[in-house]
Each structure stands twice: as structure tokens, then as C-alpha cells.
């Protein structure tokens, strides 16, 4: 039992490191925004989605919801701060219309989280029931975020080009989903296992697609593609 717990802790720490890399992957995008003093055609959607996902996982990992989940809290708490910083930068350099939309979505997310937290604490009184309600919501949001590259995958097939599917980010997603799936098996935690297991299969499909169309991709100078953040545990 002690050995299993030690292994789980080590795997969780590795998962934290990989997830941190995913959270910081959009930094070049925001360096460009600051340098150009405009958000251009970039959209805040991935960062808003990741912010909500992190808030949900932090709630899930709290001791009065799902005990012994400190590693889930630490990485998603870190992600929460990083995503908030991205959104502050986006808000600073966005035009008025995009700022209004950003504030509106943020308000909706905060209200939604407040409702979820209230219902969880008010009407559910055991760790099992609280873990179930919040865990199901976490699964839904995580699967949606892992499935978000499906549009890019269809574009790769259509254009026979991996131009907009960054290999390192795809590989990082694969490693992230794999590590958190292993973590969820020590012991079995279905709320972490299901979304990350699904993400692992989707990441494998992306890597196969990348290998299939890499050679047919036209070579270009420079890196014009935007690196977008996917999801973490």
C-alpha cells in the first residue's frame, strides 16, 4: 500500500511537470500580443475554457470534496493563475467588443462555479456524493477540451498538411494524458481516468495523423501557427 502511494505521488509529480509545460505553451502567443500591442485574430476561447476547467478541478480536489488530491489542486491552481494572467494580457490589448465579450464569459463562468459549489456543499454531505457531482462535471469539460483538436484533425485530413498541428504540443498532450491515466489507476479514480483515458486515445490518433501527413506538408519559413493550450488533469 505504501509503495503504491509512493508511486502514485511520483507519477502525480511528473504529471504536474508535464501539465505545467502545457499551461505555459501559449507564452509565445502572448509575447507576440504584447510586442504588437494587439490581439489581432487571436481568440480568448481556449484560455477561457481552460480557466473554467482549472476552477472545476480545484473544486474537485478540495479536501471536503475529494480528499488526498493535493497534486490535482497544485497543478490546476497553478494553471488557474497562468490562465488568469493570459486573459489579463488579452483584455489589455483587445478592442472594446472583444473586451465586453471576455467580461461576459468570465461572469458566466464565475456564476456557474458559484452555483456548482453552492449545490455541492448545500445538498451533498459525503465525500462520495460530492466527488460524484463535481467529478462528472470535470469529466465532461475535460473530454470536451481533449476533443477540441478534432476540428484541426479534420483540417489536416482535408489539406493533407500538419501545418496547424504543432508536433511538440501534440506529443505533450499524449504524455500528459498518459501520465494522468496512470495516476488515476493507483488506485482507480474514474473521474480522472475517464477524461484522461479518452484524451490519451485522441492524442494517439493525432500522432498517427501527424505521421501520416507529415511528408505531404508544404515546407514554409517561420512559424505562423498559433500554439493553443489543450487540457490537463
C-alpha positions as CSV (number, residue, x, y, z in Angstrom):
1,X,0.0,0.0,0.0
2,X,2.8,2.4,0.9
3,X,4.7,1.5,-2.3
4,X,1.6,2.2,-4.4
5,X,1.0,5.5,-2.7
6,X,4.7,6.5,-3.3
7,X,4.5,5.5,-6.9
8,X,1.2,7.5,-7.3
9,X,2.8,10.5,-5.8
10,X,5.8,10.3,-8.1
11,X,3.5,9.9,-11.1
12,X,1.5,12.8,-10.0
13,X,4.6,15.0,-9.7
14,X,5.6,14.0,-13.2
15,X,2.1,14.8,-14.3
16,X,2.4,18.2,-12.7
17,X,5.6,19.0,-14.6
18,X,4.1,18.0,-17.9
19,X,0.9,19.8,-17.3
20,X,2.9,22.9,-16.3
21,X,4.6,22.7,-19.7
22,X,1.1,22.6,-21.4
23,X,-0.1,25.6,-19.4
24,X,3.0,27.7,-20.4
25,X,2.9,26.6,-24.1
26,X,0.9,29.7,-25.2
27,X,3.6,32.1,-23.9
28,X,4.9,32.8,-27.4
29,X,1.4,33.8,-28.5
30,X,1.2,36.4,-25.7
31,X,4.7,37.6,-26.2
32,X,3.6,38.4,-29.7
33,X,0.5,40.1,-28.5
34,X,2.5,42.3,-26.1
35,X,5.1,43.1,-28.8
36,X,2.4,44.0,-31.4
37,X,0.2,45.7,-28.8
38,X,-2.8,44.0,-30.3
39,X,-4.5,40.6,-30.1
40,X,-5.0,40.5,-33.9
41,X,-7.1,37.5,-34.9
42,X,-6.3,35.5,-31.7
43,X,-9.3,34.4,-29.7
44,X,-9.6,34.0,-25.9
45,X,-11.7,30.9,-26.2
46,X,-9.0,28.3,-25.3
47,X,-7.9,30.3,-22.3
48,X,-11.4,30.9,-21.0
49,X,-12.2,27.2,-21.4
50,X,-9.0,26.2,-19.6
51,X,-9.7,28.7,-16.8
52,X,-13.1,27.1,-16.2
53,X,-11.6,23.6,-16.4
54,X,-8.9,24.5,-13.8
55,X,-11.5,26.0,-11.4
56,X,-13.6,22.9,-11.7
57,X,-10.6,20.6,-10.9
58,X,-9.5,22.8,-8.0
59,X,-13.0,22.4,-6.5
60,X,-12.8,18.7,-7.1
61,X,-9.5,18.4,-5.3
62,X,-10.5,20.2,-2.2
63,X,-10.4,18.0,1.0
64,X,-14.1,18.4,1.7
65,X,-14.9,17.2,-1.9
66,X,-12.3,14.6,-2.9
67,X,-9.6,14.0,-0.2
68,X,-6.0,13.2,-0.9
69,X,-5.9,15.1,-4.2
70,X,-3.3,17.7,-3.4
71,X,-1.4,17.2,-6.6
72,X,-4.6,17.8,-8.6
73,X,-5.0,21.1,-6.7
74,X,-1.4,22.3,-7.1
75,X,-1.2,22.0,-10.8
76,X,-4.7,23.3,-11.5
77,X,-4.3,26.1,-9.0
78,X,-1.1,27.0,-10.9
79,X,-2.9,26.7,-14.2
80,X,-5.7,29.0,-12.8
81,X,-3.1,31.7,-12.1
82,X,-1.4,31.3,-15.5
83,X,-4.7,31.4,-17.4
84,X,-5.8,34.5,-15.5
85,X,-2.6,36.2,-16.5
86,X,-3.2,35.3,-20.2
87,X,-6.7,36.8,-20.0
88,X,-5.5,40.0,-18.3
89,X,-3.0,40.4,-21.2
90,X,-5.7,39.7,-23.7
91,X,-8.0,42.2,-22.1
92,X,-5.3,44.8,-22.1
93,X,-4.7,44.7,-25.8
94,X,-8.1,43.7,-27.1
95,X,-10.6,46.1,-28.8
96,X,-13.7,47.2,-27.0
97,X,-16.0,44.5,-28.4
98,X,-13.7,41.6,-27.5
99,X,-13.3,43.1,-24.0
100,X,-17.0,43.1,-23.5
101,X,-17.4,39.5,-24.7
102,X,-14.5,38.5,-22.4
103,X,-16.0,40.0,-19.4
104,X,-19.4,38.5,-20.2
105,X,-18.0,35.0,-20.5
106,X,-15.9,35.4,-17.3
107,X,-19.0,36.5,-15.4
108,X,-21.0,33.4,-16.7
109,X,-18.1,31.1,-15.7
110,X,-17.9,32.6,-12.2
111,X,-21.6,32.4,-11.6
112,X,-21.6,28.8,-12.9
113,X,-18.8,27.9,-10.5
114,X,-20.6,29.6,-7.6
115,X,-23.8,27.6,-8.3
116,X,-21.9,24.3,-8.6
117,X,-20.0,25.0,-5.3
118,X,-23.3,26.0,-3.5
119,X,-25.2,23.0,-4.7
120,X,-22.3,20.6,-3.9
121,X,-21.8,21.9,-0.3
122,X,-25.5,22.5,0.4
123,X,-27.2,19.4,-0.9
124,X,-24.4,16.7,-0.9
125,X,-22.9,15.8,2.5
126,X,-20.4,13.0,1.9
127,X,-17.1,12.8,0.0
128,X,-18.6,10.2,-2.3
129,X,-21.6,12.2,-3.4
130,X,-19.6,15.5,-3.7
131,X,-16.9,13.7,-5.7
132,X,-19.5,12.3,-8.0
133,X,-21.3,15.5,-8.9
134,X,-18.1,17.6,-9.3
135,X,-16.2,14.7,-10.9
136,X,-18.9,14.2,-13.6
137,X,-18.7,17.9,-14.5
138,X,-14.9,17.7,-14.6
139,X,-15.1,14.7,-16.9
140,X,-17.5,16.5,-19.2
141,X,-15.3,19.6,-19.5
142,X,-12.1,17.6,-19.8
143,X,-13.4,15.4,-22.6
144,X,-14.7,18.5,-24.4
145,X,-11.2,20.1,-24.2
146,X,-9.4,16.9,-25.3
147,X,-11.9,16.7,-28.2
148,X,-11.3,20.3,-29.3
149,X,-8.4,19.3,-31.7
150,X,-10.9,17.2,-33.7
151,X,-11.5,20.3,-35.9
152,X,-7.8,20.6,-36.6
153,X,-7.6,16.8,-37.3
154,X,-10.3,17.2,-40.0
155,X,-8.4,20.1,-41.4
156,X,-5.2,18.0,-41.6
157,X,-7.1,15.3,-43.5
158,X,-8.7,17.8,-45.8
159,X,-5.5,19.7,-46.6
160,X,-3.1,16.7,-46.2
161,X,-0.9,19.1,-44.1
162,X,0.0,19.2,-40.4
163,X,0.8,22.9,-40.6
164,X,-1.7,23.8,-37.8
165,X,-1.0,20.7,-35.6
166,X,2.2,21.5,-33.7
167,X,4.1,18.2,-33.1
168,X,5.6,19.2,-29.7
169,X,2.2,20.2,-28.3
170,X,0.6,17.1,-29.7
171,X,3.3,15.0,-28.1
172,X,2.9,16.9,-24.8
173,X,-0.8,16.2,-24.8
174,X,-0.1,12.5,-25.3
175,X,2.4,12.4,-22.4
176,X,0.0,14.4,-20.2
177,X,-3.0,12.2,-20.8
178,X,-0.8,9.0,-20.4
179,X,0.7,10.1,-17.1
180,X,-2.6,11.2,-15.5
181,X,-4.3,8.0,-16.7
182,X,-1.6,6.0,-14.9
183,X,-2.0,8.3,-11.8
184,X,-5.8,7.5,-11.9
185,X,-5.1,3.8,-11.8
186,X,-3.1,4.0,-8.5
187,X,-5.8,3.3,-7.1
188,X,-8.6,3.6,-9.7
189,X,-10.1,7.1,-9.8
190,X,-12.8,7.0,-12.6
191,X,-13.2,10.8,-12.5
192,X,-9.6,11.3,-13.5
193,X,-9.2,8.2,-15.5
194,X,-12.1,8.6,-17.9
195,X,-11.3,12.0,-19.4
196,X,-7.6,11.4,-19.5
197,X,-8.0,7.9,-20.9
198,X,-10.2,9.5,-23.7
199,X,-7.5,12.2,-24.1
200,X,-4.8,9.5,-24.5
201,X,-6.7,7.8,-27.3
202,X,-7.3,11.1,-29.1
203,X,-3.7,12.0,-28.7
204,X,-2.6,8.7,-30.2
205,X,-5.0,9.4,-33.2
206,X,-3.4,12.8,-33.6
207,X,0.2,11.4,-33.6
208,X,-0.8,8.8,-36.2
209,X,-2.4,11.5,-38.3
210,X,0.8,13.6,-37.9
211,X,3.0,10.7,-39.0
212,X,0.7,10.1,-42.0
213,X,0.6,13.6,-43.4
214,X,4.0,15.0,-42.2
215,X,5.8,14.3,-45.5
216,X,3.0,15.8,-47.6
217,X,3.1,19.1,-45.7
218,X,4.5,22.0,-47.7
219,X,7.6,23.4,-46.1
220,X,7.5,27.1,-45.1
221,X,9.8,29.6,-43.4
222,X,8.9,30.7,-40.0
223,X,6.3,29.5,-37.6
224,X,3.0,31.2,-38.4
225,X,0.8,28.9,-36.5
226,X,-0.6,29.8,-33.1
227,X,0.2,27.4,-30.3
228,X,-3.0,26.8,-28.4
229,X,-3.4,25.2,-24.9
230,X,-5.2,22.0,-24.6
231,X,-6.2,20.5,-21.1
232,X,-4.9,19.0,-18.1
233,X,-5.9,16.8,-15.5
